Amino acid sequence: MNAFFIVCAIAALATVPTAQLQAVIAAAASTLFESIPFILAAAFARRLFPRFGDTLAVLTSCGCAHGPGARSLAVAALTTLTFGPLVAIARFTAAFISARVLRDQVCNVDDSVLGETTQLLPCALAAGAIGIVFGNALHSHVGAPAGVVIGVTLGFFAPCTLGAIALAATLRHFSMPAAIAMLAVSGVYDLRSLRRTSLRRQKHDAFAYLVCAVACGSLASAHGGTLVNPRFTPALWLSSATFCFLAWLYRRERNAAVRWAPLAMVAGMLFSHVAPSYTVSETTLSGAAAGDTIDFNGVLARRGNEAALVRYAITCCRADAQPVVVRLEHPLEARYGQWLAVHGRLIGAPSGLALRVQRFRRITPPADPFVYF
């Protein structure tokens, strides 16, 4: 990894408040954990099918493989379900065109596991920082020009294309131009697709492999540990076993340059307890309609005279977590920041749906504050 970019990243992160810095590191680590099973699978696919390995890895990934991520079949399927087949086909086609145009500009020389992981770290950190910077803007109505800027920025830095689709689905509740801009950029012409790989293949490092093995095994034993979706648990166990084998196979190899990403993964696990910030926005329950009766657990948040219950949902990893918001008709007699379980009926309101609370009770904060799609 270029030392200049490392110094710039450290200098930028030094200006971030401690809690937010920990959240950025946790989000970056979650991106690495999510990507590792696919990076390992791609490495083995290239060995088993030298001619088609790269294409196979791209099609079967979650959009976190090297190059434009919208070529993933999983991403295309989620786009079809969320935004319709025309949008999915357009993005799928544009991603392949983008990959062909960028083929001569972006070399794919260093396809080693540690090399790919190390080069992903700056993208993951940038995505986490951008999420913090634009977090508040996501929770209020914005004009079309500002929405386009937010959408392009979030789409360009999104580390996982599958998670970006889920985030765009939430973003359209606040600003349709932002959602459209994000769809136009993420997975088609973003930071990952432009990322240049090193002309020098990164060597193996037994220590880095061992740290990755311990980190993946620890997170798997915690069923995702609020960093990744629990569905990744089997893949993390398999990744841990693979890294153990690689650590033994290359036990005499040393290369300190590839230790940054494994250490960032460990740091992210240590900071995984940091809760996201909860702010008020419009109701974002998918498929909800006036008259629906719902039960919802979340954190009571406020903005001026407005109140809402908020909880974050993870599609793949913590970096793509998006708010699930239930706006309240009237503020409740409870401390803001308190976890509540409410029961009520959705009604129409000038700014969208609101919940008319029929009963509520205070609850203990759950060990895992996230829900998973």
C-alpha positions as CSV (number, residue, x, y, z in Angstrom):
1,M,0.0,0.0,0.0
2,N,1.3,3.4,-0.9
3,A,2.7,5.1,2.2
4,F,1.5,8.5,1.1
5,F,-2.2,7.4,1.2
6,I,-1.7,5.7,4.6
7,V,-0.3,9.0,6.0
8,C,-3.2,11.0,4.4
9,A,-5.8,8.5,5.8
10,I,-4.3,8.7,9.3
11,A,-4.2,12.5,9.2
12,A,-7.8,12.6,8.1
13,L,-9.0,10.2,10.7
14,A,-7.1,12.1,13.4
15,T,-9.6,15.0,12.9
16,V,-12.6,12.7,13.6
17,P,-14.1,12.5,17.1
18,T,-13.2,9.3,19.0
19,A,-16.7,7.7,18.8
20,Q,-17.0,8.4,15.1
21,L,-13.5,7.3,14.5
22,Q,-14.3,3.9,16.1
23,A,-17.4,3.7,14.0
24,V,-15.4,4.3,10.8
25,I,-12.9,1.6,11.8
26,A,-15.7,-0.8,12.6
27,A,-17.4,-0.2,9.3
28,A,-14.1,-0.6,7.4
29,A,-13.5,-3.9,9.2
30,S,-17.0,-5.1,8.4
31,T,-16.3,-4.5,4.7
32,L,-13.1,-6.5,4.9
33,F,-14.8,-9.4,6.7
34,E,-17.5,-9.4,4.1
35,S,-15.1,-9.4,1.2
36,I,-12.6,-12.0,2.4
37,P,-14.7,-15.1,1.6
38,F,-15.2,-13.8,-2.0
39,I,-11.5,-12.9,-2.3
40,L,-10.5,-16.4,-1.2
41,A,-13.1,-17.9,-3.6
42,A,-11.8,-15.8,-6.4
43,A,-8.2,-16.8,-5.7
44,F,-9.1,-20.5,-5.8
45,A,-11.3,-20.0,-8.9
46,R,-8.4,-18.5,-10.8
47,R,-6.3,-21.5,-10.0
48,L,-9.0,-24.1,-10.9
49,F,-10.3,-22.2,-14.0
50,P,-7.4,-19.9,-15.2
51,R,-9.4,-18.8,-18.2
52,F,-12.8,-18.1,-16.6
53,G,-11.8,-17.6,-12.9
54,D,-12.1,-13.8,-12.8
55,T,-15.5,-13.8,-14.6
56,L,-16.8,-16.6,-12.4
57,A,-15.7,-14.7,-9.2
58,V,-17.3,-11.5,-10.4
59,L,-20.7,-13.2,-11.2
60,T,-20.9,-15.1,-7.9
61,S,-19.7,-12.3,-5.6
62,C,-21.8,-9.8,-3.6
63,G,-20.5,-7.0,-5.6
64,C,-17.3,-6.6,-3.7
65,A,-15.0,-8.3,-6.2
66,H,-12.4,-6.4,-8.1
67,G,-13.8,-4.0,-10.8
68,P,-17.4,-2.9,-11.4
69,G,-19.6,-4.7,-8.9
70,A,-22.9,-4.4,-10.7
71,R,-21.8,-7.5,-12.8
72,S,-22.7,-9.6,-9.8
73,L,-25.8,-11.8,-10.3
74,A,-26.8,-11.3,-6.7
75,V,-26.7,-7.5,-7.1
76,A,-28.8,-7.8,-10.3
77,A,-31.4,-10.0,-8.5
78,L,-31.7,-7.5,-5.6
79,T,-31.9,-4.6,-8.1
80,T,-34.7,-6.3,-9.9
81,L,-36.7,-6.9,-6.7
82,T,-36.1,-3.4,-5.5
83,F,-36.1,-1.1,-8.6
84,G,-37.4,-3.4,-11.4
85,P,-35.9,-5.4,-14.2
86,L,-35.2,-2.5,-16.5
87,V,-33.0,-0.8,-13.9
88,A,-31.2,-4.1,-13.2
89,I,-30.6,-4.8,-16.9
90,A,-29.3,-1.3,-17.5
91,R,-26.9,-1.5,-14.6
92,F,-25.7,-5.0,-15.5
93,T,-25.0,-3.9,-19.1
94,A,-23.3,-0.7,-18.1
95,A,-21.1,-2.5,-15.6
96,F,-19.7,-4.8,-18.3
97,I,-19.2,-1.9,-20.7
98,S,-17.4,0.0,-17.9
99,A,-15.2,-3.1,-17.2
100,R,-14.2,-3.3,-20.8
101,V,-13.5,0.4,-21.1
102,L,-11.4,0.3,-17.9
103,R,-9.6,-2.9,-18.8
104,D,-6.6,-1.2,-20.3
105,Q,-6.5,1.4,-17.5
106,V,-6.8,-0.9,-14.5
107,C,-4.3,-3.7,-14.4
108,N,-5.1,-6.9,-12.5
109,V,-1.6,-8.0,-11.8
110,D,-1.7,-8.5,-8.0
111,D,-4.5,-11.0,-7.4
112,S,-3.0,-12.4,-4.2
113,V,-5.3,-12.7,-1.2
114,L,-3.3,-10.4,1.0
115,G,-2.7,-8.0,-1.8
116,E,-6.4,-7.7,-2.6
117,T,-7.3,-7.3,1.1
118,T,-4.6,-4.6,1.6
119,Q,-5.7,-2.6,-1.4
120,L,-9.3,-2.8,-0.3
121,L,-8.5,-1.1,3.1
122,P,-8.3,2.5,1.8
123,C,-11.6,2.1,0.0
124,A,-13.2,0.6,3.1
125,L,-11.9,3.5,5.3
126,A,-13.1,6.1,2.8
127,A,-16.5,4.5,2.7
128,G,-16.8,4.6,6.4
129,A,-15.7,8.2,6.7
130,I,-18.1,9.3,3.9
131,G,-21.0,7.6,5.7
132,I,-20.2,9.6,8.8
133,V,-19.9,12.9,6.9
134,F,-23.2,12.4,5.0
135,G,-25.1,10.6,7.7
136,N,-27.1,13.6,8.9
137,A,-27.9,14.6,5.3
138,L,-29.6,11.3,4.8
139,H,-32.2,12.0,7.5
140,S,-33.8,15.1,6.1
141,H,-35.4,16.4,2.9
142,V,-32.7,17.7,0.5
143,G,-33.0,19.5,-2.8
144,A,-32.3,17.8,-6.1
145,P,-28.8,19.2,-6.6
146,A,-27.7,18.3,-3.1
147,G,-29.4,14.9,-3.4
148,V,-27.4,14.2,-6.6
149,V,-24.1,15.2,-4.9
150,I,-24.9,12.9,-1.9
151,G,-26.0,10.0,-4.1
152,V,-22.9,10.3,-6.4
153,T,-20.6,10.5,-3.4
154,L,-22.1,7.6,-1.5
155,G,-22.3,5.5,-4.7
156,F,-18.7,6.2,-5.6
157,F,-17.3,5.3,-2.2
158,A,-19.6,2.4,-1.5
159,P,-17.4,-0.7,-0.7
160,C,-20.1,-3.3,-1.4
161,T,-22.5,-3.0,-4.4
162,L,-25.1,-5.3,-2.9
163,G,-25.3,-3.1,0.3
164,A,-25.4,0.0,-1.9
165,I,-28.6,-1.2,-3.5
166,A,-30.2,-1.6,-0.1
167,L,-29.0,1.8,0.9
168,A,-30.4,3.3,-2.3
169,A,-33.7,1.7,-1.5
170,T,-33.8,3.6,1.8
171,L,-32.4,6.8,0.2
172,R,-35.3,7.2,-2.1
173,H,-37.5,7.8,0.9
174,F,-35.6,11.1,1.5
175,S,-34.5,12.1,-2.0
176,M,-35.2,10.3,-5.3
177,P,-32.5,12.2,-7.2
178,A,-30.0,10.9,-4.6
179,A,-31.1,7.3,-5.1
180,I,-31.0,7.6,-8.9
181,A,-27.5,9.1,-8.7
182,M,-26.3,6.4,-6.4
183,L,-27.6,3.7,-8.8
184,A,-25.9,5.3,-11.7
185,V,-22.5,5.3,-10.0
186,S,-22.3,2.4,-7.6
187,G,-21.0,-0.8,-9.1
188,V,-20.6,0.9,-12.5
189,Y,-18.0,3.6,-12.2
190,D,-16.9,3.8,-8.6
191,L,-13.8,3.8,-6.5
192,R,-13.5,0.0,-6.6
193,S,-13.7,-0.2,-10.4
194,L,-11.0,2.5,-10.7
195,R,-8.7,1.1,-8.1
196,R,-5.3,0.3,-9.6
197,T,-3.6,-2.9,-8.4
198,S,0.0,-3.0,-7.6
199,L,2.4,-3.9,-10.4
200,R,4.3,-5.9,-7.7
201,R,2.7,-9.0,-6.3
202,Q,2.5,-8.8,-2.6
203,K,4.4,-11.6,-0.9
204,H,2.9,-14.0,1.7
205,D,3.1,-13.3,5.4
206,A,2.5,-16.0,8.0
207,F,1.6,-13.5,10.7
208,A,-1.0,-11.8,8.5
209,Y,-2.6,-15.1,7.6
210,L,-2.7,-16.1,11.3
211,V,-4.3,-12.8,12.4
212,C,-6.9,-13.3,9.6
213,A,-7.6,-16.8,10.8
214,V,-8.1,-15.7,14.4
215,A,-10.2,-12.7,13.4
216,C,-12.5,-14.7,11.1
217,G,-12.9,-17.5,13.6
218,S,-13.7,-15.1,16.4
219,L,-16.3,-13.3,14.4
220,A,-17.8,-16.6,13.2
221,S,-18.1,-17.8,16.8
222,A,-20.0,-14.5,17.6
223,H,-22.3,-15.1,14.6
224,G,-21.2,-11.9,12.9
225,G,-20.7,-9.9,16.0
226,T,-22.7,-6.8,14.7
227,L,-20.2,-6.4,11.9
228,V,-21.6,-8.8,9.2
229,N,-24.9,-10.6,8.6
230,P,-25.0,-13.8,10.6
231,R,-25.6,-15.6,7.2
232,F,-21.8,-15.1,6.7
233,T,-21.0,-17.3,9.7
234,P,-20.3,-20.6,7.6
235,A,-18.2,-18.6,5.1
236,L,-16.2,-17.0,8.0
237,W,-15.5,-20.5,9.5
238,L,-14.3,-21.7,6.1
239,S,-12.2,-18.6,5.7
240,S,-10.6,-19.1,9.1
241,A,-9.7,-22.7,8.2
242,T,-8.3,-21.6,4.9
243,F,-6.1,-18.9,6.5
244,C,-4.9,-21.5,9.0
245,F,-3.8,-23.7,6.1
246,L,-2.1,-20.7,4.4
247,A,-0.3,-19.7,7.6
248,W,1.1,-23.2,7.8
249,L,1.9,-23.4,4.1
250,Y,3.8,-20.1,4.1
251,R,5.1,-20.2,7.7
252,R,8.5,-19.0,6.7
253,E,7.2,-16.0,4.6
254,R,7.4,-12.5,6.1
255,N,6.0,-9.3,4.6
256,A,5.0,-6.5,7.0
257,A,3.4,-4.4,4.3
258,V,0.3,-6.7,4.1
259,R,-0.4,-6.6,7.8
260,W,-2.5,-3.4,7.8
261,A,-5.8,-5.0,6.8
262,P,-5.7,-7.9,9.2
263,L,-4.9,-5.6,12.1
264,A,-7.7,-3.3,11.0
265,M,-10.0,-6.3,11.2
266,V,-9.0,-6.9,14.7
267,A,-9.4,-3.2,15.6
268,G,-12.9,-3.2,14.1
269,M,-13.9,-6.2,16.3
270,L,-12.8,-4.2,19.4
271,F,-14.9,-1.2,18.3
272,S,-17.9,-3.2,17.2
273,H,-19.7,-2.2,20.4
274,V,-20.0,1.4,19.2
275,A,-23.7,2.0,18.4
276,P,-24.8,4.1,15.3
277,S,-26.2,7.5,15.8
278,Y,-30.0,7.7,15.8
279,T,-31.7,10.7,14.2
280,V,-35.3,11.5,13.2
281,S,-36.5,11.1,9.6
282,E,-39.5,10.0,7.6
283,T,-41.0,6.6,8.1
284,T,-39.0,4.1,6.0
285,L,-40.8,0.8,6.6
286,S,-40.9,-1.1,3.3
287,G,-44.4,-1.8,2.1
288,A,-46.1,0.0,5.0
289,A,-49.4,1.7,4.5
290,A,-51.8,3.8,6.5
291,G,-54.0,1.6,8.7
292,D,-51.3,-1.1,9.2
293,T,-50.9,-2.2,12.8
294,I,-47.3,-2.8,13.8
295,D,-45.0,-3.7,16.7
296,F,-41.6,-2.1,16.6
297,N,-38.5,-2.0,18.9
298,G,-36.1,0.8,18.5
299,V,-34.3,3.8,20.0
300,L,-36.4,7.0,20.7
301,A,-34.8,9.9,18.8
302,R,-35.9,13.5,18.4
303,R,-35.4,16.5,16.2
304,G,-37.1,19.7,17.4
305,N,-40.7,18.7,18.2
306,E,-40.5,15.6,16.1
307,A,-39.9,12.1,17.5
308,A,-39.3,8.7,15.9
309,L,-38.2,5.2,16.7
310,V,-35.0,4.2,14.9
311,R,-33.2,0.9,14.4
312,Y,-30.5,0.0,11.8
313,A,-30.7,-2.9,9.4
314,I,-27.7,-4.7,7.9
315,T,-27.9,-6.3,4.4
316,C,-24.3,-7.7,4.2
317,C,-22.1,-5.8,6.6
318,R,-22.1,-2.9,9.0
319,A,-20.8,-0.5,6.3
320,D,-24.2,-0.8,4.4
321,A,-26.4,-0.4,7.5
322,Q,-29.4,1.8,6.8
323,P,-32.0,3.2,9.2
324,V,-35.4,1.7,9.7
325,V,-37.5,4.6,11.0
326,V,-41.0,4.8,12.4
327,R,-42.0,8.4,12.9
328,L,-44.3,9.0,15.9
329,E,-47.5,11.1,15.7
330,H,-46.7,12.6,19.1
331,P,-43.6,12.5,21.4
332,L,-43.7,9.9,24.1
333,E,-43.1,10.4,27.8
334,A,-39.8,8.6,27.8
335,R,-36.1,9.6,27.8
336,Y,-34.6,10.2,24.3
337,G,-32.0,7.5,23.6
338,Q,-34.1,5.0,25.5
339,W,-35.0,1.6,23.8
340,L,-38.8,1.2,23.6
341,A,-41.2,-1.5,22.4
342,V,-44.3,0.1,20.9
343,H,-47.6,-1.1,19.4
344,G,-49.7,1.1,17.3
345,R,-51.3,2.0,14.0
346,L,-49.8,3.8,11.0
347,I,-51.7,6.9,9.9
348,G,-51.3,9.4,7.1
349,A,-49.4,12.6,8.0
350,P,-48.4,15.7,6.0
351,S,-44.8,14.4,5.8
352,G,-45.7,10.8,5.2
353,L,-46.7,7.9,7.5
354,A,-46.7,8.3,11.3
355,L,-47.3,5.9,14.1
356,R,-50.2,6.5,16.5
357,V,-48.9,4.7,19.6
358,Q,-51.5,2.7,21.5
359,R,-49.0,1.3,24.1
360,F,-45.3,1.2,24.7
361,R,-42.9,0.0,27.3
362,R,-39.2,0.6,28.1
363,I,-36.9,-2.3,27.3
364,T,-33.3,-3.2,28.0
365,P,-31.0,-2.4,25.0
366,P,-30.4,-5.6,23.0
367,A,-27.0,-7.2,22.8
368,D,-27.2,-6.7,19.1
369,P,-28.8,-3.4,18.1
370,F,-29.1,-4.3,14.4
371,V,-31.7,-6.2,12.5
372,Y,-30.7,-8.2,9.4
373,F,-32.2,-8.6,5.9
